[in-house]
Amino acid sequence: MSGGVPGRSSRVRRILRGPRPEAVPVLVGWACTLVGLLDIAAGVFPRFRHSRMHAIAEVLPGSFGPFAAALSLSAGVLLLLLAHGLKRRKRRAWRAAVALLPAGAAAEFVYRHSVIGVLISLALLAPLLIHRDQFMALPDPRSRWRALANFVLMSAGSLALGLVIVSVHGHRMVGNPSLADRLTHVVYGLFGFEGPLAYQGNTSWTVAFSLGALGWLTAVTTVYLAFRPEHPAARLTEEDEDKLRALLAKHGARDSLGHFALRRDKAVVFSPSGKAAVTYRVVSGVMLASGDPIGDVEAWPGAIERFMDEARAHSWTPAVMGCSETGGEVWTRETGLDALELGDEAVVDVADFSLAGRAMRNVRQMVKRIERAGYETRVRRIRDLGEAELERIRLAAEDWRGTDTERGFSMALGRIGDPSDGDCLIATAHKQDEEPGPYGDLKAIIHFVPWGTDGASLELMRRDRSADPGMNELLIVATLQAAQKLGIKRISLNFAMFRSALARGEKIGAGPVLRAWRGLLVFLSRWFQIESLYKFNAKFQPRWEPRFVVYRASSDLPRIGFAAMQAEGFVNLALPLPRFLRRRRAAAQRPCAHTVAERDVRAA
């Protein structure tokens, strides 16, 4: 008995002490969502009042009713918008929530006469003030184009919520208006004008104030996003790129994905010694690195520490896609993160490659058939091509792209023929015995980036849709056959996600769980190149090198996966821009302010 008393007292002390400070932002974020919904309900459904408070309504000025309803509705919508920022510890979200909670509590008390709602709002305000030091995260990369997305989404939400507001007062509505009349009334109300509907009593004012508040919110948030200072995503500067190239010159042979760190839509953090670096991109609040750190393995921990510091400063979710086994071990050891096998990279050793043998029969027959059809191949370094031919290849690669969005992040460079990429390989297929197309006799392209001084990594495959099937196999075989003359000993092909599960699941003796997992992957392959990439790579009899995803918690994996799909171009949430605007925007991109400030501090 006596032993149970200290246990109970310690539990009581923990309850009185409250949640751990680091857990407060997430709890507050969810609580803000609840309070926001209560405030919206208070503004939309005024009939649900507490009968004990009806007497208070008699001594309050009548004009407070419609105004309080609009204020409660506005505060609720804004709190819902702020909830995610609070979960991510954003300072600006904290400031807005501290201002909105008292306003929403007052409006709910005046209009709905709800003591419970007021107490919940004030109870939420207390931990926000007590733990304000937990909300110090810096802003995310942003641009003014989000204003247009906000206008579209807020307009749609305002129309839907406005229809609810108009309809819940149907018992006081004069006549029986149609859905078109109700929608017209909502649109008029959002712009502050009187619509075609009429209500009994003061309900017309309540509806008008509420619709006007929704229109005001849409306009104010859109104007704010349009005119606030732009904070674009960090980009590689020329100085950063020069430093990365110097590191790759010394240590580039260690990782086949190293050269992809030179994508210019990535940011970079260097170790204190400058001997290692981690490149990344921020997508939907996920700080996404790819491959292993660049540089000396001994200096990796310093670069990883800088990466994690940057993630904490902005409250980004850290993640690494496609690191090697060595990279995964260092990441997990230095950060406490977990690693999960993501798939395998196909690597072909040039000295061991041959078209002879039964295993290569299909590839051999396909290549021979295409060569008999009159195709020829050329494999060269980028620096050996003339500018006119390079421009033709660039235009063809863009025209032959299967989607409007340029795909790729982990194993994509995003450019062809840049003067600084002279060591890249380009393999082209030509057919001269037919009418030349818009790009002459060019029919297919494969582009490789350097992997140290004696390797190459596949970056891009494009072909004319009118060309015969098998262009990719033809050009890969041509590259492997020409590799020794170019001093290349190994070539990395496409990355095959979940390759081991696909391979083991089709073997005799595979268990029901493994077979079910393989069946799901095959099903998903209808939309994503999972099984097809594995089978394509397997044609060339490669050796498989495992690749891993590094993550903080299992609950982060769906978010990381979605961010990776966005980065790779499979999901595009941004509104498409006209081509001339995309080019203009790309030319005007610059490093974000906090990156420039940090660089200035390091330089000083």
C-alpha positions as CSV (number, residue, x, y, z in Angstrom):
1,M,0.0,0.0,0.0
2,S,2.7,2.5,1.0
3,G,4.6,1.8,-2.2
4,G,1.6,3.0,-4.3
5,V,1.4,6.4,-2.7
6,P,4.7,7.8,-4.2
7,G,3.6,6.5,-7.6
8,R,0.3,8.3,-7.4
9,S,1.9,11.5,-6.2
10,S,4.5,11.4,-9.0
11,R,1.7,11.0,-11.5
12,V,-0.2,14.0,-9.9
13,R,3.0,16.1,-10.2
14,R,3.3,15.2,-13.9
15,I,-0.3,16.2,-14.5
16,L,0.1,19.5,-12.7
17,R,3.4,20.2,-14.4
18,G,1.7,19.8,-17.8
19,P,3.0,18.4,-21.1
20,R,6.7,18.5,-22.0
21,P,7.6,21.8,-23.6
22,E,8.6,20.2,-26.9
23,A,5.2,18.6,-27.2
24,V,3.3,21.8,-26.7
25,P,3.3,23.0,-30.4
26,V,1.7,19.8,-31.6
27,L,-0.9,19.8,-28.8
28,V,-1.6,23.5,-29.4
29,G,-2.0,23.0,-33.1
30,W,-4.6,20.3,-32.7
31,A,-6.4,22.3,-30.0
32,C,-6.4,25.3,-32.3
33,T,-8.1,23.2,-34.9
34,L,-10.8,22.3,-32.4
35,V,-11.3,25.9,-31.3
36,G,-11.4,27.0,-34.9
37,L,-14.2,24.5,-35.6
38,L,-16.1,25.7,-32.5
39,D,-15.8,29.3,-33.5
40,I,-17.0,28.5,-37.0
41,A,-19.9,26.5,-35.5
42,A,-20.7,29.4,-33.3
43,G,-20.9,31.8,-36.2
44,V,-22.8,29.4,-38.5
45,F,-25.3,27.7,-36.1
46,P,-26.5,30.4,-33.7
47,R,-29.5,28.3,-32.5
48,F,-27.2,26.1,-30.4
49,R,-27.0,28.5,-27.5
50,H,-26.8,27.7,-23.8
51,S,-30.2,28.5,-22.3
52,R,-28.7,29.7,-19.0
53,M,-27.0,32.6,-20.9
54,H,-30.1,33.9,-22.7
55,A,-30.6,36.6,-20.2
56,I,-27.3,38.1,-21.1
57,A,-28.4,38.6,-24.7
58,E,-31.1,41.0,-23.5
59,V,-28.6,43.5,-22.0
60,L,-26.2,43.4,-25.0
61,P,-26.6,45.9,-27.9
62,G,-28.4,44.3,-30.8
63,S,-25.7,45.2,-33.3
64,F,-23.3,43.0,-31.5
65,G,-25.1,39.9,-32.8
66,P,-24.3,40.0,-36.5
67,F,-20.9,41.5,-35.9
68,A,-20.0,38.9,-33.3
69,A,-21.1,36.1,-35.6
70,A,-18.8,37.4,-38.4
71,L,-15.9,37.8,-35.9
72,S,-16.4,34.3,-34.6
73,L,-16.5,32.9,-38.1
74,S,-13.4,34.9,-39.1
75,A,-11.4,33.8,-36.1
76,G,-12.3,30.2,-36.6
77,V,-11.3,30.1,-40.3
78,L,-8.0,31.9,-39.5
79,L,-7.3,29.5,-36.6
80,L,-7.8,26.5,-38.9
81,L,-5.3,28.1,-41.3
82,L,-2.8,28.7,-38.5
83,A,-3.0,25.2,-36.9
84,H,-0.4,23.6,-39.2
85,G,2.0,26.5,-38.6
86,L,1.6,26.1,-34.9
87,K,2.4,22.4,-35.1
88,R,5.6,23.4,-36.9
89,R,6.5,26.0,-34.3
90,K,6.2,29.0,-36.6
91,R,6.7,32.3,-34.8
92,R,4.3,34.2,-37.0
93,A,1.6,31.6,-36.5
94,W,2.0,32.0,-32.7
95,R,1.6,35.8,-32.9
96,A,-1.5,35.5,-35.0
97,A,-3.0,32.8,-32.7
98,V,-2.3,34.9,-29.6
99,A,-4.3,37.8,-31.2
100,L,-7.1,35.7,-32.6
101,L,-8.0,33.5,-29.5
102,P,-9.2,36.4,-27.3
103,A,-11.1,37.9,-30.2
104,G,-12.8,34.6,-31.0
105,A,-13.6,34.0,-27.3
106,A,-15.2,37.4,-27.0
107,A,-17.2,36.9,-30.2
108,E,-18.4,33.5,-29.2
109,F,-19.5,34.7,-25.8
110,V,-21.4,37.7,-27.2
111,Y,-23.1,35.8,-30.0
112,R,-23.4,32.2,-28.8
113,H,-23.2,33.0,-25.0
114,S,-21.0,29.9,-24.6
115,V,-18.9,29.9,-21.4
116,I,-17.4,26.6,-22.4
117,G,-16.1,28.0,-25.7
118,V,-14.6,31.0,-23.9
119,L,-12.9,28.8,-21.3
120,I,-11.4,26.5,-24.0
121,S,-10.0,29.5,-25.9
122,L,-8.5,31.0,-22.8
123,A,-7.1,27.7,-21.7
124,L,-5.4,27.4,-25.1
125,L,-4.0,30.9,-24.8
126,A,-2.2,30.1,-21.5
127,P,0.2,27.4,-22.9
128,L,0.9,29.6,-25.9
129,L,2.1,32.4,-23.6
130,I,3.9,30.2,-21.2
131,H,5.7,28.2,-23.8
132,R,6.3,31.0,-26.3
133,D,10.0,30.0,-26.6
134,Q,8.9,26.8,-28.3
135,F,7.6,28.9,-31.3
136,M,10.8,30.3,-32.8
137,A,10.9,28.6,-36.3
138,L,11.9,30.7,-39.2
139,P,9.7,31.1,-42.3
140,D,9.6,28.5,-45.1
141,P,10.7,29.3,-48.7
142,R,7.8,31.1,-50.4
143,S,6.9,33.2,-53.4
144,R,4.1,35.5,-54.4
145,W,2.5,32.8,-56.6
146,R,1.0,31.3,-53.5
147,A,-1.3,34.3,-53.4
148,L,-3.1,33.0,-56.5
149,A,-3.4,29.5,-55.0
150,N,-4.7,31.0,-51.8
151,F,-7.3,33.0,-53.7
152,V,-8.6,30.0,-55.5
153,L,-8.8,27.7,-52.4
154,M,-10.2,30.4,-50.2
155,S,-12.8,31.4,-52.8
156,A,-13.9,27.8,-53.1
157,G,-14.1,27.3,-49.3
158,S,-15.9,30.6,-48.9
159,L,-18.5,29.6,-51.5
160,A,-19.1,26.2,-49.8
161,L,-19.2,27.7,-46.2
162,G,-21.4,30.6,-47.5
163,L,-24.0,28.1,-48.9
164,V,-24.1,26.4,-45.4
165,I,-24.6,29.8,-43.7
166,V,-27.4,30.7,-46.1
167,S,-29.1,27.3,-45.8
168,V,-29.0,26.9,-42.0
169,H,-31.2,30.0,-41.7
170,G,-33.7,28.5,-44.1
171,H,-36.5,28.5,-41.5
172,R,-36.3,32.3,-41.5
173,M,-36.0,32.6,-45.2
174,V,-38.8,34.3,-47.2
175,G,-40.1,32.0,-49.9
176,N,-38.4,28.9,-51.2
177,P,-35.4,30.0,-53.3
178,S,-33.6,27.7,-55.6
179,L,-29.9,26.6,-55.3
180,A,-29.0,29.1,-58.0
181,D,-30.6,31.9,-56.0
182,R,-28.8,30.8,-52.9
183,L,-25.4,30.7,-54.7
184,T,-26.1,34.1,-56.2
185,H,-26.8,35.5,-52.7
186,V,-23.5,34.0,-51.5
187,V,-21.5,35.6,-54.3
188,Y,-23.1,39.0,-53.8
189,G,-22.5,38.7,-50.0
190,L,-18.8,37.9,-50.4
191,F,-18.4,41.1,-52.3
192,G,-20.4,43.1,-49.7
193,F,-23.6,43.5,-51.7
194,E,-27.2,42.6,-50.8
195,G,-28.4,39.4,-52.6
196,P,-31.8,38.3,-53.8
197,L,-32.8,36.4,-50.7
198,A,-34.7,37.9,-47.8
199,Y,-35.0,36.8,-44.2
200,Q,-37.3,37.5,-41.3
201,G,-36.0,39.7,-38.4
202,N,-32.3,40.5,-38.0
203,T,-31.2,37.3,-39.7
204,S,-30.5,39.2,-43.0
205,W,-27.8,41.2,-41.1
206,T,-26.3,38.1,-39.5
207,V,-26.0,36.4,-42.9
208,A,-24.7,39.5,-44.6
209,F,-22.0,40.1,-41.9
210,S,-20.9,36.4,-42.1
211,L,-20.7,36.4,-45.9
212,G,-18.9,39.7,-45.8
213,A,-16.4,38.3,-43.3
214,L,-15.6,35.4,-45.6
215,G,-15.1,37.7,-48.5
216,W,-12.9,40.0,-46.4
217,L,-10.8,37.0,-45.3
218,T,-10.3,35.9,-48.9
219,A,-9.3,39.4,-50.0
220,V,-7.0,40.2,-47.0
221,T,-5.1,36.8,-47.0
222,T,-4.6,37.1,-50.8
223,V,-3.3,40.7,-50.6
224,Y,-1.0,39.8,-47.7
225,L,0.5,36.8,-49.6
226,A,0.9,38.9,-52.7
227,F,2.6,41.9,-51.1
228,R,4.6,40.3,-48.2
229,P,8.4,40.1,-48.8
230,E,9.3,37.2,-51.1
231,H,11.4,34.5,-49.5
232,P,12.3,32.2,-52.4
233,A,13.8,28.7,-52.1
234,A,17.6,28.8,-51.7
235,R,19.6,28.0,-54.8
236,L,23.2,27.1,-55.5
237,T,25.3,30.1,-56.0
238,E,28.3,30.1,-58.3
239,E,30.6,30.0,-55.2
240,D,28.7,27.0,-53.7
241,E,28.8,25.2,-57.0
242,D,32.6,25.7,-57.3
243,K,33.1,24.3,-53.8
244,L,31.0,21.3,-54.6
245,R,32.8,20.6,-57.8
246,A,36.1,20.8,-55.9
247,L,34.8,18.2,-53.4
248,L,33.5,16.0,-56.2
249,A,36.9,16.1,-57.9
250,K,38.5,14.6,-54.8
251,H,35.7,12.3,-53.5
252,G,33.2,12.0,-56.4
253,A,34.1,8.4,-57.1
254,R,32.6,7.3,-53.8
255,D,28.9,7.9,-54.6
256,S,27.2,7.5,-58.0
257,L,24.7,10.2,-57.0
258,G,27.3,12.8,-56.1
259,H,27.1,14.8,-59.3
260,F,23.4,15.3,-58.9
261,A,24.2,17.5,-55.9
262,L,25.0,20.1,-58.6
263,R,21.3,20.6,-59.4
264,R,20.8,24.4,-59.2
265,D,17.4,24.2,-57.5
266,K,19.0,22.7,-54.4
267,A,20.5,24.5,-51.4
268,V,23.7,23.4,-49.6
269,V,25.2,23.4,-46.1
270,F,28.9,22.8,-45.6
271,S,30.8,21.3,-42.7
272,P,32.7,23.8,-40.5
273,S,35.9,22.6,-42.2
274,G,34.4,23.0,-45.7
275,K,35.5,19.4,-46.5
276,A,32.0,18.0,-46.7
277,A,28.5,19.2,-47.7
278,V,24.9,18.2,-47.8
279,T,22.6,19.5,-50.6
280,Y,18.8,19.6,-50.1
281,R,15.5,21.0,-51.2
282,V,12.6,22.0,-49.0
283,V,9.3,20.5,-50.2
284,S,6.1,20.9,-48.2
285,G,8.0,21.4,-45.0
286,V,10.3,18.4,-45.6
287,M,14.0,19.1,-45.8
288,L,14.9,16.5,-48.4
289,A,18.5,15.5,-49.0
290,S,19.4,12.9,-51.6
291,G,22.3,10.5,-51.8
292,D,25.3,10.6,-49.4
293,P,27.0,13.8,-48.2
294,I,29.6,15.2,-50.6
295,G,33.3,15.2,-49.6
296,D,35.5,13.5,-47.1
297,V,33.7,10.8,-45.0
298,E,35.6,12.1,-41.9
299,A,33.9,15.5,-42.3
300,W,30.4,14.2,-42.9
301,P,29.3,14.5,-39.3
302,G,30.0,18.3,-39.4
303,A,27.9,18.7,-42.5
304,I,25.1,16.5,-41.1
305,E,25.1,18.6,-37.9
306,R,24.7,21.8,-40.0
307,F,21.8,20.1,-41.9
308,M,20.0,19.2,-38.7
309,D,20.5,22.7,-37.2
310,E,18.9,24.2,-40.3
311,A,16.0,21.7,-40.0
312,R,15.5,22.7,-36.4
313,A,15.7,26.4,-37.1
314,H,12.9,26.2,-39.6
315,S,11.0,23.3,-38.0
316,W,11.4,21.3,-41.2
317,T,11.1,17.5,-41.2
318,P,14.6,16.1,-42.0
319,A,14.8,13.2,-44.5
320,V,17.4,11.6,-46.8
321,M,16.4,9.8,-50.0
322,G,18.6,7.2,-51.6
323,C,21.7,7.2,-49.4
324,S,24.1,4.2,-49.5
325,E,24.6,1.8,-46.7
326,T,27.6,3.7,-45.5
327,G,25.7,6.9,-45.7
328,G,22.8,5.5,-43.8
329,E,25.1,4.2,-41.0
330,V,26.6,7.7,-40.6
331,W,23.3,9.5,-40.7
332,T,21.7,7.2,-38.1
333,R,24.8,7.3,-35.8
334,E,25.1,11.0,-35.9
335,T,21.5,12.1,-35.6
336,G,19.6,9.2,-34.0
337,L,17.3,8.9,-37.1
338,D,16.2,5.6,-38.5
339,A,16.9,4.0,-41.9
340,L,14.7,1.9,-44.1
341,E,15.7,0.1,-47.3
342,L,14.1,1.9,-50.2
343,G,15.3,-0.1,-53.2
344,D,18.4,-0.9,-55.2
345,E,20.6,0.8,-57.7
346,A,21.6,-1.1,-60.8
347,V,25.4,-0.9,-61.5
348,V,27.0,-2.5,-64.5
349,D,30.7,-3.2,-64.5
350,V,31.9,-2.5,-68.1
351,A,34.6,-5.2,-68.1
352,D,32.0,-7.9,-67.3
353,F,29.3,-6.8,-69.7
354,S,28.7,-8.9,-72.8
355,L,25.8,-9.5,-75.1
356,A,26.7,-13.2,-75.4
357,G,24.9,-15.9,-73.4
358,R,21.3,-16.9,-72.9
359,A,20.6,-14.3,-70.2
360,M,21.2,-11.5,-72.8
361,R,19.3,-13.1,-75.6
362,N,16.3,-10.7,-75.6
363,V,18.5,-7.6,-75.4
364,R,20.8,-9.0,-78.1
365,Q,17.9,-9.7,-80.5
366,M,16.3,-6.3,-79.9
367,V,19.6,-4.5,-80.6
368,K,20.3,-6.5,-83.8
369,R,16.7,-5.8,-85.0
370,I,17.0,-2.1,-84.5
371,E,20.4,-1.9,-86.1
372,R,19.0,-3.7,-89.2
373,A,16.3,-1.1,-89.3
374,G,19.0,1.5,-90.2
375,Y,19.7,3.1,-86.8
376,E,23.2,4.1,-85.8
377,T,24.5,5.3,-82.5
378,R,27.1,7.9,-81.3
379,V,28.6,8.1,-77.8
380,R,30.5,11.3,-77.0
381,R,31.4,13.7,-74.2
382,I,29.4,16.9,-74.1
383,R,32.5,19.0,-74.6
384,D,33.0,17.3,-78.0
385,L,29.7,18.4,-79.4
386,G,29.2,21.7,-81.3
387,E,26.8,24.3,-80.0
388,A,24.4,23.8,-82.9
389,E,24.1,20.1,-82.2
390,L,23.7,20.7,-78.5
391,E,20.9,23.1,-79.0
392,R,19.1,20.6,-81.3
393,I,19.5,18.0,-78.6
394,R,18.2,20.3,-75.9
395,L,15.1,21.2,-77.9
396,A,14.5,17.6,-78.7
397,A,14.8,16.5,-75.1
398,E,12.3,19.1,-74.0
399,D,9.9,18.3,-76.8
400,W,10.0,14.5,-76.2
401,R,9.4,14.9,-72.5
402,G,6.3,12.9,-71.7
403,T,4.9,15.3,-69.1
404,D,4.6,19.1,-68.7
405,T,6.6,18.8,-65.5
406,E,10.3,18.1,-65.5
407,R,10.7,15.0,-63.4
408,G,13.6,14.1,-61.2
409,F,15.4,15.0,-58.0
410,S,17.6,12.2,-56.6
411,M,19.0,11.1,-60.0
412,A,18.4,14.0,-62.3
413,L,20.6,17.0,-63.2
414,G,17.9,19.0,-64.8
415,R,20.0,20.4,-67.7
416,I,21.9,19.2,-70.8
417,G,24.9,20.8,-72.4
418,D,26.0,23.3,-69.8
419,P,29.6,24.4,-70.4
420,S,30.5,23.4,-66.8
421,D,29.3,19.8,-67.5
422,G,31.7,19.0,-70.3
423,D,32.5,15.5,-68.8
424,C,28.9,14.4,-69.1
425,L,28.2,11.6,-71.7
426,I,25.6,11.9,-74.4
427,A,24.5,8.8,-76.4
428,T,22.3,9.6,-79.5
429,A,20.5,7.4,-82.0
430,H,20.1,8.5,-85.6
431,K,18.3,7.2,-88.7
432,Q,19.3,8.7,-92.0
433,D,17.4,6.7,-94.6
434,E,14.1,8.5,-94.0
435,E,12.7,12.1,-94.2
436,P,14.4,14.2,-91.6
437,G,12.2,15.4,-88.7
438,P,12.3,18.7,-86.9
439,Y,15.6,17.7,-85.3
440,G,17.2,16.2,-88.3
441,D,18.0,12.4,-88.1
442,L,18.0,12.5,-84.3
443,K,15.7,9.8,-82.8
444,A,16.7,9.2,-79.2
445,I,18.9,10.6,-76.4
446,I,20.5,9.2,-73.3
447,H,22.5,11.5,-71.0
448,F,25.0,10.4,-68.3
449,V,26.7,12.4,-65.6
450,P,30.2,11.7,-64.2
451,W,30.7,9.3,-61.4
452,G,34.2,10.2,-60.3
453,T,36.8,9.9,-63.1
454,D,36.0,6.4,-64.3
455,G,32.2,6.0,-63.9
456,A,28.9,7.4,-65.3
457,S,25.4,7.6,-63.9
458,L,22.3,7.5,-66.1
459,E,20.4,10.8,-65.9
460,L,17.9,11.1,-68.7
461,M,16.3,9.0,-71.5
462,R,14.2,10.6,-74.2
463,R,13.1,9.4,-77.6
464,D,11.0,10.4,-80.6
465,R,7.6,8.8,-80.2
466,S,7.7,7.8,-83.9
467,A,11.0,5.9,-83.4
468,D,11.0,2.1,-83.1
469,P,10.7,0.5,-79.7
470,G,14.0,-0.4,-78.0
471,M,15.8,2.9,-78.4
472,N,16.8,2.9,-74.7
473,E,18.2,-0.6,-74.8
474,L,20.1,0.3,-78.0
475,L,21.8,3.3,-76.5
476,I,22.6,1.7,-73.2
477,V,24.3,-1.1,-75.0
478,A,26.2,1.3,-77.2
479,T,27.4,3.3,-74.2
480,L,28.6,0.1,-72.4
481,Q,30.4,-1.0,-75.6
482,A,32.1,2.4,-76.0
483,A,32.8,2.9,-72.3
484,Q,36.3,1.5,-72.2
485,K,37.5,3.8,-74.9
486,L,36.2,6.7,-72.9
487,G,37.9,5.5,-69.7
488,I,34.7,4.4,-68.0
489,K,34.7,1.2,-65.9
490,R,31.2,1.3,-64.3
491,I,27.8,2.7,-65.2
492,S,24.9,3.2,-62.8
493,L,21.5,2.7,-64.4
494,N,18.1,3.5,-63.0
495,F,17.1,3.2,-59.3
496,A,14.6,0.4,-58.8
497,M,12.3,1.0,-55.8
498,F,11.5,-2.1,-53.7
499,R,13.5,-4.3,-56.0
500,S,14.2,-7.0,-53.4
501,A,10.5,-7.3,-52.6
502,L,9.6,-7.7,-56.3
503,A,12.3,-10.3,-56.8
504,R,11.7,-12.4,-53.7
505,G,7.9,-12.2,-54.0
506,E,7.9,-14.0,-57.4
507,K,10.0,-16.9,-56.3
508,I,8.8,-20.3,-55.2
509,G,8.3,-20.4,-51.5
510,A,7.5,-16.8,-51.0
511,G,5.1,-16.3,-48.0
512,P,1.6,-14.8,-48.2
513,V,2.8,-11.4,-46.7
514,L,5.6,-11.1,-49.3
515,R,3.3,-12.1,-52.1
516,A,0.7,-9.6,-51.0
517,W,3.3,-6.8,-50.8
518,R,4.5,-7.7,-54.3
519,G,0.9,-7.7,-55.5
520,L,0.4,-4.2,-54.2
521,L,3.6,-3.0,-55.8
522,V,2.6,-4.5,-59.2
523,F,-0.8,-2.7,-58.8
524,L,0.8,0.6,-58.1
525,S,3.1,0.1,-61.1
526,R,0.0,1.0,-63.3
527,W,0.7,4.6,-62.3
528,F,4.3,4.6,-61.1
529,Q,7.3,3.0,-62.8
530,I,8.1,0.4,-60.1
531,E,8.0,-3.0,-61.7
532,S,8.9,-1.7,-65.2
533,L,12.1,0.0,-64.0
534,Y,13.2,-3.2,-62.1
535,K,12.6,-5.4,-65.2
536,F,14.3,-2.9,-67.5
537,N,17.4,-2.7,-65.3
538,A,17.5,-6.5,-64.8
539,K,18.0,-7.0,-68.6
540,F,21.6,-5.8,-68.3
541,Q,22.5,-8.3,-65.5
542,P,23.7,-5.6,-63.1
543,R,24.9,-5.9,-59.5
544,W,22.4,-4.4,-57.1
545,E,23.5,-1.8,-54.5
546,P,20.9,-1.1,-51.8
547,R,19.7,2.4,-51.1
548,F,18.0,3.7,-48.0
549,V,15.6,6.4,-46.8
550,V,16.6,8.1,-43.5
551,Y,13.7,9.5,-41.4
552,R,13.0,10.8,-37.9
553,A,9.8,8.8,-37.0
554,S,7.5,6.3,-38.7
555,S,4.7,8.9,-38.6
556,D,6.8,11.1,-40.9
557,L,7.1,8.5,-43.7
558,P,3.8,9.4,-45.5
559,R,4.7,13.0,-45.5
560,I,8.2,12.3,-46.6
561,G,6.9,10.0,-49.4
562,F,4.5,12.7,-50.6
563,A,7.3,15.3,-50.5
564,A,9.6,13.0,-52.5
565,M,6.9,12.5,-55.1
566,Q,6.5,16.2,-55.4
567,A,10.3,16.7,-55.7
568,E,10.5,14.0,-58.4
569,G,7.7,15.6,-60.3
570,F,5.0,12.9,-59.9
571,V,2.8,15.3,-57.9
572,N,2.5,18.9,-58.7
573,L,0.5,21.1,-56.3
574,A,1.7,24.4,-57.8
575,L,-0.4,26.2,-60.4
576,P,1.2,25.8,-63.9
577,L,2.8,28.9,-65.3
578,P,3.1,29.9,-68.9
579,R,6.4,28.9,-70.4
580,F,7.8,32.4,-70.8
581,L,7.0,33.1,-67.2
582,R,8.8,30.0,-66.0
583,R,11.9,31.0,-67.9
584,R,11.7,34.6,-66.5
585,R,11.2,33.2,-63.0
586,A,14.1,30.8,-63.3
587,A,16.4,33.7,-64.5
588,A,15.4,35.8,-61.5
589,Q,15.8,33.2,-58.7
590,R,18.3,34.1,-56.0
591,P,19.3,32.8,-52.6
592,C,16.9,33.3,-49.8
593,A,17.6,35.9,-47.2
594,H,18.5,33.6,-44.3
595,T,21.0,31.7,-46.4
596,V,22.7,34.9,-47.5
597,A,22.8,36.1,-43.9
598,E,24.3,32.8,-42.7
599,R,26.9,32.9,-45.5
600,D,27.9,36.5,-44.5
601,V,28.3,35.5,-40.9
602,R,30.5,32.6,-41.8
603,A,32.6,34.8,-44.1
604,A,33.0,37.4,-41.3
